[in-house]
Amino acid sequence: MLVTMASTFILGRFFCGWACHLMAYQDFSSWLLSKVKIKLKPIRSRFLIWLPVLLFLYLYIWPHIMRIFKGFSFIPLSVTENPQGVSSLYTNDLMHSMPSLGTSLLTFFVCGMVTVLFLGSRSFCSTVCPYGVFFGFLDRFSVGKIILKGSCENCGICTVSCKSGVKVIQEVKKYGAVVDTSCMKSFDCLAGCPQDAIGFGWGKPSLLTMKKKKSTTYSLSAFEEILLVGVFFVCLGIFRGLYDDFGLLLCFSLSAIIGYLSVIIIRLLKKQDTLLGGKKLYKKGDVTLLGKCFFGFYVLLFLLVVHSGFYKYHSYLGILGFKEIQRSKKSMANKKYDREKLENSLGHLRKAYKIGLVQSVDMEERLASLYGLKGDLENEEYFLNRIVEKKPMNLKVKVRLMALLFNLEKSKDAMEIFDLSLRPNSQINSKSDSLIRAKAYSLLGDYYTRMRKLDKAMESLQLATQNNPTYFPLYIKLGYLYGSKREWKKAYESFSIGIKGGAGTQQVLRYAEEIKKTYLSVITVVP
């Protein structure tokens, strides 16, 4: 990253033009669209040019402001995972923050082909990419420029060739170089110039060269800009976090596209001459076939947005209630209030789950938790099984399901989960997995205790303490088992560890004291 910043500071946005995979994908998309005779024209909008800035501030500045506001310290740079589970350069789970495969493919398709089709060539770079804001700022200081080095005949081919929408001929005529920070140094203009009149060279930084620019000609009227802004923020509110899977780049791209398509549909309804991809939607007082197809597409898109809005409404209210229940779970003073809140949250989440096009794992986890609190163990089991089917490596949910199956007296099913996923020969990748396995052994110990298989119970609890030595209630359980077997020394030692760890209640302390007296009397009698 430091090398990229340094090179941009000196040479300009070479990284964007030659190393960015998204830029290459957009150019490939443009090439494919050109093969089917679709002409791409950049959209000049007063609002869209500020989107990357908005996204940059939200991603990289706003989180720090919120940490300061909440009184949190800054997260230090760390190569490996720190206690907060954050790492700057290394992770054991590369896919942890990635969306599902379907959403990843949708993001790839929308941020490339669809964005280019509706908003123009390299439109993702100019209307969404937050890195472009930073690199554009550094480009203002760079001395690497596209400069005028020969005789220009004002043919304008350089401007037409530029896929970034830079007005090359106007810039080199006025400043002797391209000073627009949107220039990504991809050299399309150099390749297009028939006179070899421009080339890469050194010049003054844009910050020192640019004077006040003339007013820009925009593609949208003031009313259309307002419509675009309104539709954008409505769609952003709907799509953000939709199905617990939609990422910010996808949401920004979709919202910008739908906002612009809303402008096009208004023009079409007003019977204005309208182009899309260089093709006319309205011609000679009548809507063209393409215009009719576009209208049908927009209606379907509108219905999809409305459906997503209903889903988001119910899921949002359900999640709010769920979080409040989670916060108040430790203090259930007003059980009637909690019960009403639970039923309300569960109702919203059930509706969202029923109408959703996709059933996310996070939604199923919330439903399982709420059904568990309600005491509906059958539905809790159903949703936990659904999660295990989708995420077979989620050991935490498997242990939770194992505990539920023991409570439902389905010990055979619980033992099957343990044998398949949680025995010592199963793959344990991290410390957190080891803690989860300790919980599984603890459940197994409780089960064997109820079955009066005390030797197996003690063995299971010993393995639990090996996996999680700092979970002190395990030692209290072991102490009771050793006491029932009249192994006073081991009982006394286990109670001592548990009590020192803060796991001792008044009852435990009294029993431990009795064990201590018995143990001392035994070792006194023994010669």
N, C-alpha and C positions, 0 to 999 in steps of 0.2 A: 504493500500500500504506500509506503514511504517513497519507494522508487517511482511509482506511478504519479504521486503528487509532485515529486521533484521534476520528472520529465515534463509534466503538464505545465509547470511553472516556467520552464525554459522553452520548450518546443511547441506548447499548445496541446490541444486535445487529440493527441495521437492515440492514446489508449482507447478513446471512444471510437475512433475511425478504424483501428487496425486490430484491437485485442478484445473488444467487448462482444460476447457471444450473442447478446440480444440485438446489437446493431447488425451483426452478420445475418441473423435470422430475419430481421426486418428487410434487409436488402434482398435476401432470398425470396421473401414473400412478395416484394415489389416486382422481382423478376418473373415470378410465377404469374402474377396478375397481369403483367405486361403481355404475357403469351396469350392471354384471352382477351386482349385489346381493351383492358381497363386502364384508363388514364388516371394517374394519381395527382391530386392537386392539394398542396398544403393548406390547412385551415388557419387563417389568421384571426385569432380571438383575443380580446382584451383579458378574458378570464382564464383561458386555458394556458396562457404563457406563465401564469402565476401558480398553476397547480404543482409543478415540481418544487417550488419554494415552500408551498404549504405542506407538502409531504415531507420535505427535508426537515422543516421545523418540528413537525409532529413526531418524526422518527428519532431525531438526534438531539433536539433541544428541549422539547416539552417533557420527556421523562426526567431530565435532570432538574427542571423547574419543580416538578411534582415531588421529587425526592427531597429537595430543599424545603418545600412547603410542608411536607409531612415530618420533617426533622430527621430524615434518614441520611446516613453518610454515603459518599460516593463509592461505587464498587471499584476496587483497585484492579489494575491489570494483572491477570493471572494466566499462566501457561496451562496448568491443569485446573480441574474443577475446584473452586473454593467452597467453604461451608454452605454458601447460599446456592450451590449447584450451578454456578456460572463459571464459564471458562472463556478466555479470550482467543486461545489458539488451539485448544485440544478438547475432544469430547469422546466418550465411549459410545454415544448414541447419535450418529450423524443425522438420522432421520427423525429425531425427536421433535424438532420444530418445523418439520416439513408437513405440508398438507397431504391428504390421501392421493393415491395415484390418479384417480379421476379428476380431482380438483387441480392437481399439478398439470395434467394434460390440458385442461380447460384454460388454466392460466397461460400456459405456453401458447395456445392457439389464439386466445383473445389479445394478449400483449404483443403478438406478432401479426399474424395474418389479418385478424379482424380490425385491429387498431389502424393498420396500414390501409386497409380497404376503405374505411370510413373517414379517417382523419388525415390521411396522406402519408407519404413516405417518411420513414423515421419519426413518425408522430409520437411513438412511445418515448423517444429520447427528449422530445420537446414539450410533451404535455404530462408526463408521469414520472420519468426517472429522477429520483432524488440525488443520485450521484452527479447527474448532469449539472445540477445547481452548483455543486462544489467545484467541479472541474471547469465550469463556465466562469466561476469567480477567479480561479487560478489563471485561466486563459487571459484574463485582462492584463496580467503582468508579464506574459510570455513575449519573447522577441521573435519566436518562430512564426512566420506569416506566409500566406499566399500573396505574392507581390507582383506588381506590374514590372516586367523586365524587357518588354519589346513594344512593337507598334500594334495598338489595339484598333480594330476596324469596327467596333461597336456592333458586332453581329449578335451578341447576346447568347451564344451557344453555351458559354460558361455558366450563366445563370440557369438556363434550361437543364444543363447536365447535373447541377448540384442537387443531390437528393435530400439535403438538409434544409432546402428552402432559402438559402442565403442569396441575396441579390448581389452576385459577385461583380458584375460589370459596373454597377453604380458605386460599389465600395472602392474598387481599384481606381476608378476615374476620380473619385473625390479624395481618397486618402492615399492612393498609391499602393494600397494593400487591403486585404480583407480584415476588417477589425471586428466584425460581428462574432461574438463569442459562441454562436451556434455552429461555427465552422469546426468540423471534426477532422480536418486534414486528411480526408479520404482520397483527395486528388482527383475526384470525378471531373472537376472543372478543368484541371490541367490536361486530362485525357481528351476532353471535348474541344479544347481550343484549337482551331485549325491553323492559327498563326504562331502557335507556341509563344504567345505574348505574355503569359503568366507562368510563374513557377514558385517553388518554395525558397524562401530566403530569410533574411533578417531585417527587422524593422522596429520601429518604436512600439512599446506596449500599447495595447488598445486603450488602457486607462489614460495615457498621455496624448493619444491621437484623436480619439473620438470627441467631437463637439456635440452640441445639441442637435439631435437628429430631426429631420422633417417629420411631420405627422405621418403615421403609418396608415395605409389603406387596409381596413379590416374586412373580413368576409361576412361579418354579422352586424345587423343593426343593433341599436341600444336595446330595443324590446327583445330581440332574439338573444342578446347576451343575458338579459334578466331571466328569460325562460330557461336558457342553458344552465345558469347558476342554480335556479330553483330545482330543476329536474335533477341536476347533479347531486345536490345535497340530500334530496329525498331518497334517491337511489343509493347514495353512500350510506345513509342511515339504515336502509333495508339490507344491503349486501354485506355490510361490515360484520364479520364473524358469522355469516349465515351458515347454518348447519355445523357450527363450531369448526369451520374448515376454510372459509373464504379468507384469503390473505389480503393485505392492504393494497398491493399492486394490482391484483385482479379487481378489487372493488373500485379503485380509482379509474382504471381503464374502462370497466363496464359502465360506470356512472358517466364518464366523459362521453363515451360513445352514444349512450342512450340520450343524453342531453342534446347532443348534436343531431341525432336522428329525430328528436322531437321538434327541433327547429325546421328540419327538412319537411316533416309531415305537416307543419303549420303552413309552410310555403305552398305545399301541394294543395292543401284545403283552400288556400287563398287564390288558387289558380295562377300562381306565379311560375314563370319559367325556372325550372329547377334541375340541376345536374347532380348526379351521383355516380362517382367513378367515371366521369366524362360522358355519361349516358343521360339523355333527357328523360325526365319523369313526366313532364307536361309539355305538350307540343301542339301548336295550332288549335288552341282552345279545347283540347281534350287530353285526358290522362292516357299516357302510353301503356303498353302492356307491361313494361318494366315498372312503371309507376303503380299499376294495379297490384303487381306482385309485391312491390315494396310496401304498399299500404296493408296488404294481408299479413306480411311479415311483421310490420309494426304492431298490428292488432294482437297477434300472438305474443309478441314480446311484451306488450303492455299487460296482457292477461298474466303472463309469467311473473312480471314485477308485482302486480297486485296480489297474486298467490303468495309470492315470497314475503310481501308485506304482512299478510295475515299470519303466516308462519312466524315471522319475526316478532310480531306483536305478542302472540301467545308464548313463544319461547322466552322473550325478554321478561315478561311479567312473571313467568314461571321460575326463571333463573333468579330474579330478584327475591322472590319469596323463598326459594331454596337456600340462597346465601344467608338470608335473615334467620332461617331455621337452623342452619349450621352454626351461626354465631350464638344462638340462644340455646343450643342443645345441652350445654353444660348446666344451665340454670333454668329449669322448667317450672318456674314459680307459678306462672299463669298458664296452666295446661289447656284451658279452654281456648285462650287466644292462640296458643301454639297449634292446637288442633284445627282451628279455623284457617290459620295460615297454611298449615300443611295441606288441607283439602283444597284450598284455593290454588296453591302452587301446583299441586298434583293435577288439578283440573286443567290448568293452562298447558302444562307440559304434555298431558295426554292428548289434548287437541293438536298441539304442535306436532307431536309424534304421529298422530293419525293422518294429518293432511300433508306432512312433509314428503317431498320427493325422495329424500335420502334420510335414513335413520342413523344418526351419528352415534358413535360409542359414548361420547360425553353425555348425550341426552339419555341414553340407556343407563348410564351410571347414576345420573340424577334420579331417574324413575325408580331404579333398584333401591337407592337410599331412602327415598320417600315412602315407598311401599314397605320397606323394612321398619321405618319409624311408625308407620300406620299399623303394623302387625300383620300385613298381608304377605305372608311368607311365600306363598305360591307364586305370586306375581314377582316378588323379589328374586326368587329362584329362576323364573323365566328370563328376566332381563340379565341376570348374571350369566346364565348359560349363553345368551345371545352375544354378550361381550366376549366370553371365552372362545366362541366360534370365530369371531372376527379377529380377536387378538390372542392367539393361543400362547404367546410368550408373556402375557401380562400375569406375572406370578401373584401380584397383589390381589387382583380380582379372583384368582384361583383359590387363594387362601381364604378370602371372604366367602366364596361359594362353599368351600370345604367346611367352614364353621357353620354356615346355614344348614348344610346337609346333615351335619351331626345333630343340630337342634331339631331337624325334622325326622330324626332317627333313620336317616338314609346313610348309615355308616359305610355300607358297601360302596356306594357312589363316591363318598368322601375319601375313602381309602384308595379308590382308583385314581382320583385326582392326585393324591399324594404320591402314589407309586409312579405315575407317569411323569410328573413334573418336579417333585420336591425332594426326592431322595438324594443322598450324598453323591450318587453318580450322575445326577442331572447337572446341566450346565448352569453354573452360577457365575455371572459376569462381573458383579460389582458388590460393594459393601451393602447397598440398599437391598440387593437380592438376598444376601446372607441374612439380613434382618428379617426379611419376609419369610425365609425358610425357618428361622427361629420361631416365628409366630406359628408356622405350620406344626413344628414339633411340639410347641406348647399345647395346641389344640389336640394333637395326638395323645399327649400326656393326660389331658383332661378326660379324653374318651376312655383310655385304658384305666384311669382311676375309677370312673363310673362303672366300668365292667369288672372292677376288682382284680385287674391284672397289674398288680403293683410293680412287679419287676420291669415289665415293658413300659409302664408309666414313668418309672424312675429313669430308665434308659432314654426315653424320649425327651424328658425334661433336661437331662444332662447334655444331650445333643443341642437342645435349645440354648442352654447357657453357653455352650461352646461357640455357637453362631452369634449370640448377642450377650456377651458377658455383663453388660451394664443394664440389662432389664431385670431389676432386682426382685420383682414379684415372683419370678421363676424360682428363686432360691427359697422363698417362703413356701411355695408349693412343694418343693423338694424336701424341705424341713418337715412338713406334715407327713409326707410319705415315709421318710426315714424313721420318724417317730412311731408311725403305725407298724413298722417292721422291727421296732425296738433297737434300732441302730443309733444309739444316743449321741455318740460322738459326731457322726455325719449330720445328724439332725441339728445338733447345737451349732456346728460350723456353718451349715446352710442358713439357719436363722440369723446367725451373727452377720453374715454377709448381707442378707436381705435387709436387716434392720439398719445397718450402717448406711445402706443405700437409700434409706428413707421409705421403705416399703412396709414398715411395721405399724399395724393398727394396735389399739389397746388390747384387743383379744389376742393378737399375735404376740405382743410383748408379754402378756401373762403366761401364754402357753410356752413361749421361749424360756421364761424364767423357770417354769416347772421342768422343762427339759434340762436346763442347766443344773438344777438341784439333783435331778435323777442321774445325770451324767457324772456329776461330782461324787455322788454317793457310790456309784458303781466303781469309779476308779479308786475310791478310798478303800472299798472292800477287797478289790482284787489285789493279791499279794505281789 
